[in-house]
Amino acid sequence: MSALPLAEAQALASAALRAAGAGAAMAEAAAQALVLAEAQGLASHGLSRVPQYVVHLRNGRANGNAEPVLLRQRGAALVVDAGGGLAFGACALAVREAIATARELGVGFAGVVRSHHCGVLVDHLRPAVAAGMVGLAFGNSPAAMPAAGGRRPLFGTNPVAAAFPRATHDPLLIDLSLSEAARGKLMVAAKEGRAIPQGWALDAQGQPTTDPQAGLAGSMLPIGAATSPKGAMLALIVELLATAVIGAQFGFEASSFFVDEGNQPGIGQAFLVIDPGALAGTDTYFARIEVLVAEMLADEGVRLSGARRLALQQQAAAQGLRIPEALQAQLRALAG
């Protein structure tokens, strides 16, 4: 695989999305986010998503003409309407408004409705840590995971993310799907003809499978499903925070991201931004987080959350992205 410079990758992705009907701002925001994901080694949320977004734009599953707007606000709570478009611009607006609100009130909670796939959830929180604030994020997705005790897909894989700033070091970036594995990993495995580990997914008949295609047609398993319902309970919490609380669609009301035809998913994302200066005080917060980090690193083998992603991002900035030649050719064709 030949290396692709980040700027060229972003230009190709943006051109492909614009050719499919996305407005310039929407295409650029999505391309920037997908390249950032790819640079962090997260191929399942990177440039492999461009062809999927292109089809959704062409088929009306994403509205390329949408412009995110602040729908309403009361106190520290606000809602952004993504208008059925790709999620990235709307999430950026929501986080910006939450930061501004947190500066004034100490906290800001922003929901995004009528949204689409939002990529790497924690990356939306980077502006919060740059502003010296703590960020939490929640998102739902089309139904892929059963409720506790069930077999029918009902919840999305429903990621949770958190970002904690540090005064003079890289932030702690935490991002996890509440399924045993992100569904995008099945998509990548299916394209590459690889089996998936036992315990990731069930087939359409509710039986365990190592076939990624069968898993995509069936359901994902929640974290720890073999021994506990806790993962499914956490998925329920996120589903409600990112839907009922803010007014977005439930996962079972949205067509799968992995099919070409279907509805505009209308799912939700929610972002909570906290100014530590309003609570412990900024100096105290930064001092206390370093006490914990020092204790963590004193235990041999501990790796700080987000460190590997940030290291890969720096490497990619210097050396470019190594993506399959077939995907590069596809991006060039879509970009015209």
Contacts in CASP RR format, 6 or more apart in sequence:
PFRMAT RR
TARGET T0000
AUTHOR 0000-0000-0000
METHOD contacts of the structure
MODEL  1
MSALPLAEAQALASAALRAAGAGAAMAEAAAQALVLAEAQGLASHGLSRV
PQYVVHLRNGRANGNAEPVLLRQRGAALVVDAGGGLAFGACALAVREAIA
TARELGVGFAGVVRSHHCGVLVDHLRPAVAAGMVGLAFGNSPAAMPAAGG
RRPLFGTNPVAAAFPRATHDPLLIDLSLSEAARGKLMVAAKEGRAIPQGW
ALDAQGQPTTDPQAGLAGSMLPIGAATSPKGAMLALIVELLATAVIGAQF
GFEASSFFVDEGNQPGIGQAFLVIDPGALAGTDTYFARIEVLVAEMLADE
GVRLSGARRLALQQQAAAQGLRIPEALQAQLRALAG
1 322 0 8 1.000
1 323 0 8 1.000
1 324 0 8 1.000
1 325 0 8 1.000
2 322 0 8 1.000
2 325 0 8 1.000
2 328 0 8 1.000
3 319 0 8 1.000
3 320 0 8 1.000
3 321 0 8 1.000
3 322 0 8 1.000
4 320 0 8 1.000
4 321 0 8 1.000
4 322 0 8 1.000
4 323 0 8 1.000
4 328 0 8 1.000
5 320 0 8 1.000
5 321 0 8 1.000
6 35 0 8 1.000
6 39 0 8 1.000
6 316 0 8 1.000
6 317 0 8 1.000
6 320 0 8 1.000
6 321 0 8 1.000
9 35 0 8 1.000
9 38 0 8 1.000
9 47 0 8 1.000
9 320 0 8 1.000
9 321 0 8 1.000
9 323 0 8 1.000
9 331 0 8 1.000
10 28 0 8 1.000
10 31 0 8 1.000
10 32 0 8 1.000
10 35 0 8 1.000
11 31 0 8 1.000
11 335 0 8 1.000
12 331 0 8 1.000
12 332 0 8 1.000
12 335 0 8 1.000
13 27 0 8 1.000
13 30 0 8 1.000
13 31 0 8 1.000
13 34 0 8 1.000
13 35 0 8 1.000
13 47 0 8 1.000
13 50 0 8 1.000
13 331 0 8 1.000
13 335 0 8 1.000
14 27 0 8 1.000
14 28 0 8 1.000
14 30 0 8 1.000
14 31 0 8 1.000
15 27 0 8 1.000
15 334 0 8 1.000
15 335 0 8 1.000
15 336 0 8 1.000
16 50 0 8 1.000
16 54 0 8 1.000
16 331 0 8 1.000
16 334 0 8 1.000
16 335 0 8 1.000
16 336 0 8 1.000
17 23 0 8 1.000
17 26 0 8 1.000
17 27 0 8 1.000
17 30 0 8 1.000
17 31 0 8 1.000
17 50 0 8 1.000
17 53 0 8 1.000
17 54 0 8 1.000
17 57 0 8 1.000
17 86 0 8 1.000
18 24 0 8 1.000
18 27 0 8 1.000
19 54 0 8 1.000
19 334 0 8 1.000
19 335 0 8 1.000
19 336 0 8 1.000
20 53 0 8 1.000
20 54 0 8 1.000
20 55 0 8 1.000
20 57 0 8 1.000
20 58 0 8 1.000
20 334 0 8 1.000
21 57 0 8 1.000
21 58 0 8 1.000
21 64 0 8 1.000
21 65 0 8 1.000
22 30 0 8 1.000
22 53 0 8 1.000
22 57 0 8 1.000
22 62 0 8 1.000
22 64 0 8 1.000
22 86 0 8 1.000
23 64 0 8 1.000
23 65 0 8 1.000
25 67 0 8 1.000
25 89 0 8 1.000
26 64 0 8 1.000
26 66 0 8 1.000
26 85 0 8 1.000
26 86 0 8 1.000
26 88 0 8 1.000
26 89 0 8 1.000
29 86 0 8 1.000
29 88 0 8 1.000
29 89 0 8 1.000
29 92 0 8 1.000
30 53 0 8 1.000
30 86 0 8 1.000
30 88 0 8 1.000
31 50 0 8 1.000
32 88 0 8 1.000
33 88 0 8 1.000
33 119 0 8 1.000
33 120 0 8 1.000
33 123 0 8 1.000
34 45 0 8 1.000
34 46 0 8 1.000
34 47 0 8 1.000
34 49 0 8 1.000
34 50 0 8 1.000
34 119 0 8 1.000
35 46 0 8 1.000
35 47 0 8 1.000
35 321 0 8 1.000
36 120 0 8 1.000
36 123 0 8 1.000
36 313 0 8 1.000
37 43 0 8 1.000
37 45 0 8 1.000
37 46 0 8 1.000
37 119 0 8 1.000
37 120 0 8 1.000
37 123 0 8 1.000
38 46 0 8 1.000
38 47 0 8 1.000
38 316 0 8 1.000
38 321 0 8 1.000
38 323 0 8 1.000
39 312 0 8 1.000
39 313 0 8 1.000
39 316 0 8 1.000
39 317 0 8 1.000
39 320 0 8 1.000
39 321 0 8 1.000
40 120 0 8 1.000
40 309 0 8 1.000
40 310 0 8 1.000
40 312 0 8 1.000
40 313 0 8 1.000
40 316 0 8 1.000
41 309 0 8 1.000
41 312 0 8 1.000
41 316 0 8 1.000
42 120 0 8 1.000
42 309 0 8 1.000
43 188 0 8 1.000
43 323 0 8 1.000
44 182 0 8 1.000
44 184 0 8 1.000
44 185 0 8 1.000
44 187 0 8 1.000
44 188 0 8 1.000
45 119 0 8 1.000
45 120 0 8 1.000
45 182 0 8 1.000
45 184 0 8 1.000
46 119 0 8 1.000
47 321 0 8 1.000
47 323 0 8 1.000
47 327 0 8 1.000
47 331 0 8 1.000
48 187 0 8 1.000
48 188 0 8 1.000
48 191 0 8 1.000
48 327 0 8 1.000
49 117 0 8 1.000
49 119 0 8 1.000
50 330 0 8 1.000
50 331 0 8 1.000
50 334 0 8 1.000
51 330 0 8 1.000
51 334 0 8 1.000
52 117 0 8 1.000
52 257 0 8 1.000
52 258 0 8 1.000
53 62 0 8 1.000
53 86 0 8 1.000
53 117 0 8 1.000
54 334 0 8 1.000
55 61 0 8 1.000
55 260 0 8 1.000
56 62 0 8 1.000
56 116 0 8 1.000
56 257 0 8 1.000
56 260 0 8 1.000
57 64 0 8 1.000
57 86 0 8 1.000
59 260 0 8 1.000
59 261 0 8 1.000
59 262 0 8 1.000
60 264 0 8 1.000
61 116 0 8 1.000
61 255 0 8 1.000
61 260 0 8 1.000
61 261 0 8 1.000
61 262 0 8 1.000
61 263 0 8 1.000
61 264 0 8 1.000
61 265 0 8 1.000
62 84 0 8 1.000
62 85 0 8 1.000
62 86 0 8 1.000
62 116 0 8 1.000
62 264 0 8 1.000
63 83 0 8 1.000
63 84 0 8 1.000
63 85 0 8 1.000
63 264 0 8 1.000
64 85 0 8 1.000
64 86 0 8 1.000
66 82 0 8 1.000
66 83 0 8 1.000
66 84 0 8 1.000
66 85 0 8 1.000
66 86 0 8 1.000
67 83 0 8 1.000
68 80 0 8 1.000
68 81 0 8 1.000
68 82 0 8 1.000
68 83 0 8 1.000
68 89 0 8 1.000
68 90 0 8 1.000
68 93 0 8 1.000
68 94 0 8 1.000
68 112 0 8 1.000
69 80 0 8 1.000
69 81 0 8 1.000
69 83 0 8 1.000
70 78 0 8 1.000
70 79 0 8 1.000
70 80 0 8 1.000
70 93 0 8 1.000
70 97 0 8 1.000
71 78 0 8 1.000
71 79 0 8 1.000
71 80 0 8 1.000
71 81 0 8 1.000
71 113 0 8 1.000
72 78 0 8 1.000
72 79 0 8 1.000
73 79 0 8 1.000
73 97 0 8 1.000
73 101 0 8 1.000
75 101 0 8 1.000
75 105 0 8 1.000
76 101 0 8 1.000
76 102 0 8 1.000
76 105 0 8 1.000
76 106 0 8 1.000
76 107 0 8 1.000
76 108 0 8 1.000
76 109 0 8 1.000
77 108 0 8 1.000
77 109 0 8 1.000
77 110 0 8 1.000
78 94 0 8 1.000
78 97 0 8 1.000
78 98 0 8 1.000
78 101 0 8 1.000
78 108 0 8 1.000
78 109 0 8 1.000
78 110 0 8 1.000
78 111 0 8 1.000
79 110 0 8 1.000
79 111 0 8 1.000
79 112 0 8 1.000
79 113 0 8 1.000
79 246 0 8 1.000
79 247 0 8 1.000
80 90 0 8 1.000
80 93 0 8 1.000
80 94 0 8 1.000
80 97 0 8 1.000
80 110 0 8 1.000
80 111 0 8 1.000
80 112 0 8 1.000
80 113 0 8 1.000
81 90 0 8 1.000
81 112 0 8 1.000
81 113 0 8 1.000
81 114 0 8 1.000
82 89 0 8 1.000
82 90 0 8 1.000
82 112 0 8 1.000
82 113 0 8 1.000
82 114 0 8 1.000
82 115 0 8 1.000
82 116 0 8 1.000
82 266 0 8 1.000
83 90 0 8 1.000
83 114 0 8 1.000
84 114 0 8 1.000
84 115 0 8 1.000
84 116 0 8 1.000
84 264 0 8 1.000
84 266 0 8 1.000
85 114 0 8 1.000
85 115 0 8 1.000
85 116 0 8 1.000
85 264 0 8 1.000
86 116 0 8 1.000
86 117 0 8 1.000
87 112 0 8 1.000
87 115 0 8 1.000
87 116 0 8 1.000
87 117 0 8 1.000
87 118 0 8 1.000
87 119 0 8 1.000
87 269 0 8 1.000
88 118 0 8 1.000
88 119 0 8 1.000
90 112 0 8 1.000
90 115 0 8 1.000
90 269 0 8 1.000
91 112 0 8 1.000
91 115 0 8 1.000
91 118 0 8 1.000
91 124 0 8 1.000
91 269 0 8 1.000
91 271 0 8 1.000
92 124 0 8 1.000
92 127 0 8 1.000
94 110 0 8 1.000
94 111 0 8 1.000
94 112 0 8 1.000
94 269 0 8 1.000
94 271 0 8 1.000
95 110 0 8 1.000
95 124 0 8 1.000
95 125 0 8 1.000
95 127 0 8 1.000
95 128 0 8 1.000
95 271 0 8 1.000
95 273 0 8 1.000
96 127 0 8 1.000
97 110 0 8 1.000
98 108 0 8 1.000
98 109 0 8 1.000
98 110 0 8 1.000
98 128 0 8 1.000
98 271 0 8 1.000
98 272 0 8 1.000
98 273 0 8 1.000
99 108 0 8 1.000
99 127 0 8 1.000
99 128 0 8 1.000
99 131 0 8 1.000
99 133 0 8 1.000
99 273 0 8 1.000
101 107 0 8 1.000
101 108 0 8 1.000
101 110 0 8 1.000
101 273 0 8 1.000
102 108 0 8 1.000
102 133 0 8 1.000
102 273 0 8 1.000
102 274 0 8 1.000
102 275 0 8 1.000
102 278 0 8 1.000
103 131 0 8 1.000
103 275 0 8 1.000
105 278 0 8 1.000
106 274 0 8 1.000
106 275 0 8 1.000
106 277 0 8 1.000
106 278 0 8 1.000
106 279 0 8 1.000
107 272 0 8 1.000
107 273 0 8 1.000
107 274 0 8 1.000
107 275 0 8 1.000
107 278 0 8 1.000
108 272 0 8 1.000
108 273 0 8 1.000
108 274 0 8 1.000
109 270 0 8 1.000
109 271 0 8 1.000
109 272 0 8 1.000
109 273 0 8 1.000
110 270 0 8 1.000
110 271 0 8 1.000
110 273 0 8 1.000
111 242 0 8 1.000
111 246 0 8 1.000
111 248 0 8 1.000
111 268 0 8 1.000
111 269 0 8 1.000
111 270 0 8 1.000
111 271 0 8 1.000
112 118 0 8 1.000
112 246 0 8 1.000
112 248 0 8 1.000
112 268 0 8 1.000
112 269 0 8 1.000
112 270 0 8 1.000
112 271 0 8 1.000
113 246 0 8 1.000
113 247 0 8 1.000
113 248 0 8 1.000
113 266 0 8 1.000
113 268 0 8 1.000
114 248 0 8 1.000
114 264 0 8 1.000
114 266 0 8 1.000
115 248 0 8 1.000
115 265 0 8 1.000
115 266 0 8 1.000
115 267 0 8 1.000
115 268 0 8 1.000
115 269 0 8 1.000
116 264 0 8 1.000
116 265 0 8 1.000
116 266 0 8 1.000
116 267 0 8 1.000
117 141 0 8 1.000
117 257 0 8 1.000
117 265 0 8 1.000
118 124 0 8 1.000
118 139 0 8 1.000
118 269 0 8 1.000
120 175 0 8 1.000
121 137 0 8 1.000
121 138 0 8 1.000
121 139 0 8 1.000
121 159 0 8 1.000
121 160 0 8 1.000
121 161 0 8 1.000
121 175 0 8 1.000
121 269 0 8 1.000
122 137 0 8 1.000
122 161 0 8 1.000
122 162 0 8 1.000
122 163 0 8 1.000
122 173 0 8 1.000
122 174 0 8 1.000
122 175 0 8 1.000
124 137 0 8 1.000
124 161 0 8 1.000
124 269 0 8 1.000
124 271 0 8 1.000
125 135 0 8 1.000
125 136 0 8 1.000
125 137 0 8 1.000
125 161 0 8 1.000
125 162 0 8 1.000
125 163 0 8 1.000
125 173 0 8 1.000
125 271 0 8 1.000
126 163 0 8 1.000
126 171 0 8 1.000
128 134 0 8 1.000
128 135 0 8 1.000
128 163 0 8 1.000
128 165 0 8 1.000
128 271 0 8 1.000
128 273 0 8 1.000
129 135 0 8 1.000
129 163 0 8 1.000
129 164 0 8 1.000
129 165 0 8 1.000
129 171 0 8 1.000
130 165 0 8 1.000
132 165 0 8 1.000
132 275 0 8 1.000
132 276 0 8 1.000
132 282 0 8 1.000
133 165 0 8 1.000
133 273 0 8 1.000
133 274 0 8 1.000
133 275 0 8 1.000
133 276 0 8 1.000
134 162 0 8 1.000
134 163 0 8 1.000
134 164 0 8 1.000
134 165 0 8 1.000
134 273 0 8 1.000
134 274 0 8 1.000
134 276 0 8 1.000
135 162 0 8 1.000
135 163 0 8 1.000
135 164 0 8 1.000
135 271 0 8 1.000
135 272 0 8 1.000
135 273 0 8 1.000
135 274 0 8 1.000
136 160 0 8 1.000
136 161 0 8 1.000
136 162 0 8 1.000
136 271 0 8 1.000
136 272 0 8 1.000
136 273 0 8 1.000
136 274 0 8 1.000
137 159 0 8 1.000
137 160 0 8 1.000
137 161 0 8 1.000
137 162 0 8 1.000
137 269 0 8 1.000
137 270 0 8 1.000
137 271 0 8 1.000
137 272 0 8 1.000
138 158 0 8 1.000
138 159 0 8 1.000
138 160 0 8 1.000
138 161 0 8 1.000
138 238 0 8 1.000
138 241 0 8 1.000
138 242 0 8 1.000
138 269 0 8 1.000
138 270 0 8 1.000
138 271 0 8 1.000
139 158 0 8 1.000
139 159 0 8 1.000
139 160 0 8 1.000
139 238 0 8 1.000
139 241 0 8 1.000
139 242 0 8 1.000
139 267 0 8 1.000
139 268 0 8 1.000
139 269 0 8 1.000
139 270 0 8 1.000
140 155 0 8 1.000
140 156 0 8 1.000
140 158 0 8 1.000
140 238 0 8 1.000
140 239 0 8 1.000
140 242 0 8 1.000
140 243 0 8 1.000
140 248 0 8 1.000
140 250 0 8 1.000
140 251 0 8 1.000
140 267 0 8 1.000
140 268 0 8 1.000
141 156 0 8 1.000
141 157 0 8 1.000
141 158 0 8 1.000
141 159 0 8 1.000
141 183 0 8 1.000
141 251 0 8 1.000
141 254 0 8 1.000
141 257 0 8 1.000
141 265 0 8 1.000
141 267 0 8 1.000
142 156 0 8 1.000
142 251 0 8 1.000
142 254 0 8 1.000
142 255 0 8 1.000
142 256 0 8 1.000
142 257 0 8 1.000
142 265 0 8 1.000
142 267 0 8 1.000
143 153 0 8 1.000
143 154 0 8 1.000
143 155 0 8 1.000
143 156 0 8 1.000
143 250 0 8 1.000
143 251 0 8 1.000
143 252 0 8 1.000
143 254 0 8 1.000
143 256 0 8 1.000
144 153 0 8 1.000
144 155 0 8 1.000
144 156 0 8 1.000
144 157 0 8 1.000
144 179 0 8 1.000
144 183 0 8 1.000
144 219 0 8 1.000
144 220 0 8 1.000
144 256 0 8 1.000
145 153 0 8 1.000
145 154 0 8 1.000
145 155 0 8 1.000
145 156 0 8 1.000
145 157 0 8 1.000
145 158 0 8 1.000
145 178 0 8 1.000
145 179 0 8 1.000
145 219 0 8 1.000
145 220 0 8 1.000
145 221 0 8 1.000
145 222 0 8 1.000
145 232 0 8 1.000
145 235 0 8 1.000
146 152 0 8 1.000
146 153 0 8 1.000
146 154 0 8 1.000
146 155 0 8 1.000
146 219 0 8 1.000
146 222 0 8 1.000
146 232 0 8 1.000
147 154 0 8 1.000
147 155 0 8 1.000
147 232 0 8 1.000
147 236 0 8 1.000
148 222 0 8 1.000
148 229 0 8 1.000
148 231 0 8 1.000
148 232 0 8 1.000
148 233 0 8 1.000
148 236 0 8 1.000
149 229 0 8 1.000
149 232 0 8 1.000
151 202 0 8 1.000
151 206 0 8 1.000
151 219 0 8 1.000
152 219 0 8 1.000
153 218 0 8 1.000
153 219 0 8 1.000
153 220 0 8 1.000
153 252 0 8 1.000
154 251 0 8 1.000
154 252 0 8 1.000
155 178 0 8 1.000
155 232 0 8 1.000
155 235 0 8 1.000
155 236 0 8 1.000
155 238 0 8 1.000
155 239 0 8 1.000
155 251 0 8 1.000
155 252 0 8 1.000
156 179 0 8 1.000
156 220 0 8 1.000
156 235 0 8 1.000
156 239 0 8 1.000
156 251 0 8 1.000
157 177 0 8 1.000
157 178 0 8 1.000
157 179 0 8 1.000
157 182 0 8 1.000
157 183 0 8 1.000
157 220 0 8 1.000
157 235 0 8 1.000
158 177 0 8 1.000
158 178 0 8 1.000
158 179 0 8 1.000
158 234 0 8 1.000
158 235 0 8 1.000
158 238 0 8 1.000
158 239 0 8 1.000
158 242 0 8 1.000
159 175 0 8 1.000
159 176 0 8 1.000
159 177 0 8 1.000
159 178 0 8 1.000
159 182 0 8 1.000
159 238 0 8 1.000
160 175 0 8 1.000
160 176 0 8 1.000
160 178 0 8 1.000
160 234 0 8 1.000
160 238 0 8 1.000
161 173 0 8 1.000
161 174 0 8 1.000
161 175 0 8 1.000
161 176 0 8 1.000
162 172 0 8 1.000
162 174 0 8 1.000
163 171 0 8 1.000
163 172 0 8 1.000
163 173 0 8 1.000
163 174 0 8 1.000
164 171 0 8 1.000
164 172 0 8 1.000
164 174 0 8 1.000
164 289 0 8 1.000
165 171 0 8 1.000
165 286 0 8 1.000
166 172 0 8 1.000
166 286 0 8 1.000
166 289 0 8 1.000
166 290 0 8 1.000
166 293 0 8 1.000
167 286 0 8 1.000
167 290 0 8 1.000
169 293 0 8 1.000
170 304 0 8 1.000
170 306 0 8 1.000
170 307 0 8 1.000
170 310 0 8 1.000
172 289 0 8 1.000
172 293 0 8 1.000
172 304 0 8 1.000
172 305 0 8 1.000
172 306 0 8 1.000
173 305 0 8 1.000
173 306 0 8 1.000
173 309 0 8 1.000
173 310 0 8 1.000
174 305 0 8 1.000
174 306 0 8 1.000
176 223 0 8 1.000
177 183 0 8 1.000
178 222 0 8 1.000
178 223 0 8 1.000
178 231 0 8 1.000
178 234 0 8 1.000
178 235 0 8 1.000
178 238 0 8 1.000
179 200 0 8 1.000
179 220 0 8 1.000
179 221 0 8 1.000
179 222 0 8 1.000
179 223 0 8 1.000
179 235 0 8 1.000
180 199 0 8 1.000
180 200 0 8 1.000
180 201 0 8 1.000
180 220 0 8 1.000
180 221 0 8 1.000
180 222 0 8 1.000
180 223 0 8 1.000
180 224 0 8 1.000
180 225 0 8 1.000
181 196 0 8 1.000
181 197 0 8 1.000
181 200 0 8 1.000
181 201 0 8 1.000
181 220 0 8 1.000
183 216 0 8 1.000
183 220 0 8 1.000
183 258 0 8 1.000
185 196 0 8 1.000
185 200 0 8 1.000
186 196 0 8 1.000
186 200 0 8 1.000
186 201 0 8 1.000
186 212 0 8 1.000
186 215 0 8 1.000
186 216 0 8 1.000
186 220 0 8 1.000
187 212 0 8 1.000
187 216 0 8 1.000
187 258 0 8 1.000
189 195 0 8 1.000
189 196 0 8 1.000
189 212 0 8 1.000
190 212 0 8 1.000
190 213 0 8 1.000
190 216 0 8 1.000
193 212 0 8 1.000
194 212 0 8 1.000
195 210 0 8 1.000
195 211 0 8 1.000
195 212 0 8 1.000
196 209 0 8 1.000
196 210 0 8 1.000
196 211 0 8 1.000
196 212 0 8 1.000
196 215 0 8 1.000
197 210 0 8 1.000
198 208 0 8 1.000
198 210 0 8 1.000
199 208 0 8 1.000
199 221 0 8 1.000
199 225 0 8 1.000
199 226 0 8 1.000
200 215 0 8 1.000
200 220 0 8 1.000
200 221 0 8 1.000
201 208 0 8 1.000
201 209 0 8 1.000
201 212 0 8 1.000
201 214 0 8 1.000
201 215 0 8 1.000
201 216 0 8 1.000
201 218 0 8 1.000
201 219 0 8 1.000
201 220 0 8 1.000
201 221 0 8 1.000
202 208 0 8 1.000
202 209 0 8 1.000
202 215 0 8 1.000
202 218 0 8 1.000
202 219 0 8 1.000
202 220 0 8 1.000
202 221 0 8 1.000
203 209 0 8 1.000
203 211 0 8 1.000
203 214 0 8 1.000
203 215 0 8 1.000
203 217 0 8 1.000
203 218 0 8 1.000
204 214 0 8 1.000
204 217 0 8 1.000
204 218 0 8 1.000
206 218 0 8 1.000
206 219 0 8 1.000
209 215 0 8 1.000
216 258 0 8 1.000
222 229 0 8 1.000
222 231 0 8 1.000
222 232 0 8 1.000
222 234 0 8 1.000
222 235 0 8 1.000
223 230 0 8 1.000
223 231 0 8 1.000
223 234 0 8 1.000
224 230 0 8 1.000
224 231 0 8 1.000
225 231 0 8 1.000
225 232 0 8 1.000
239 250 0 8 1.000
239 251 0 8 1.000
241 270 0 8 1.000
242 248 0 8 1.000
242 267 0 8 1.000
242 268 0 8 1.000
242 269 0 8 1.000
242 270 0 8 1.000
243 249 0 8 1.000
243 250 0 8 1.000
243 251 0 8 1.000
243 267 0 8 1.000
243 268 0 8 1.000
245 270 0 8 1.000
246 268 0 8 1.000
246 270 0 8 1.000
247 268 0 8 1.000
248 266 0 8 1.000
248 267 0 8 1.000
248 268 0 8 1.000
249 265 0 8 1.000
249 266 0 8 1.000
249 267 0 8 1.000
249 268 0 8 1.000
251 265 0 8 1.000
251 267 0 8 1.000
253 266 0 8 1.000
254 263 0 8 1.000
254 265 0 8 1.000
254 266 0 8 1.000
254 267 0 8 1.000
255 261 0 8 1.000
255 262 0 8 1.000
255 263 0 8 1.000
255 265 0 8 1.000
257 265 0 8 1.000
276 282 0 8 1.000
276 284 0 8 1.000
276 285 0 8 1.000
277 285 0 8 1.000
279 285 0 8 1.000
280 288 0 8 1.000
293 304 0 8 1.000
296 302 0 8 1.000
296 304 0 8 1.000
297 304 0 8 1.000
END
